[in-house]
């Protein structure tokens, strides 16, 4: 996604800046106005209801077990996180370029990227035979709900819409170590549940704010991954239907004002 995006829907302008992952409605030349009209992102809202990760505590335990410095453990984690994020972005951009019908902006830097780029490109071409591409990197927002986000891919088949997300996680099927916080403690805090909640929120925004007219099918997680445990194996795209978590997603949006993000937002407001 570009460093900043601005869209207009129903006479309301919504802006986004990638550097701070910040959404707001109204003018963008007045910091007080931007703050007052700030919207929480869909991904941030879902994470507000997950158990916080105590990085220092876990790193201390790992360091003691492995005979390493705590700072080195944390630095390794951050390097791996940043590398995975960059890799995922480059794969995502390749899929996006395919769907836009333009030359890929990224050239593979190694054999792994070549396999993943190829899988994303082939699958993107296959989508044209099955769906109408109704939106790519589609920004959506709701002032009423106080939430905004950007949909990787919006597909259409007949009168049905499908919200889809590209993922390159190492293990999308990994079992959760814990559950979401109350009142969602019945939900396992795994990747598929997290992504399902996010895509359900996008669907609710699209429907509530009239971004599209039609019915909705289950969301789609497009997981780009090796065929088997061998990291050098051929790569393909596995499609997961999202879990039916519309009620939980709606409740999370209704409980926005109870989150740490909202309390921090209040503390920043000059009133």
C-alpha positions, 0 to 999 in steps of 0.5 A: 500500500502507498505511504498515504491513501485518501478515499471519499464515501458518502461525502465523507473523506477518510485518510490513512498513513502507513507510517503510523497505521492511522485512519481518520475522517475529515481534513488532514491539515489540522492535528486536533481534528485528525485526533478527534476523528481518528478511527481504530484499525480493524487489526488493532481492534482485534488485538485489543482482545488478545492476551498481551505478549510479555516479551521481556518475561518470555525472552528472560526465560529463553535466555536462561534456558539457552545460556544467552543474553536477553537482549540478543534473544529479543534482537533475534525475534525482531530481526525474524519478525521484520524479515517475515514482514518484508517477505510477506509484503513482497509476495503480497505486492506480486499478487497485487501486480498480477491482479492489476495486470501490470508487470511485477515490481519485485524481482525474486532475490533468491530461490524461496522468493521465486517459488512464492512469487510464482505461486502468487502469480499463478493463483492470481491469474486463476482468480480471473476465471472464477471471480470478478475482482471487485476491489484490490487494497480496498480501504473501508471505514465507518464513522458510526462504528469508529473502525477502518481498515484495508481489504487485501482483495474483494471478490465477486461471483454472481451477486455474492461478495467474498472478502479475502486476505493473502497470508504467508505465515509459516504455520497457519494451522498452529494451535493456540496457546491461549484464548481471547480475553473476556467476553471472548474467552471461548475463542482460541487466539490462533491465526485463523480465528484472528484473521476470521474476526478481521475479515468479518469486520470488513464484511460488516463495514462493507454492508453497514456503510453500503460500499457494495450491494449484494450478499456475502459468502464466507471470507477467504484466507489465501495461504501461500505455503510450501507443499509439505514440511520441506521448506524447499518444496514447491509452493502453492496457495491453500484457501481457507474459509473463515470461521463464522464469527460475525456476532463476535466481530460486531460485539468487538466493535461495540466494545471499542470504548472499553479497549486500551487503545480507546483509553490511550486515545482519550489521554491524547485528546485535548479536551 
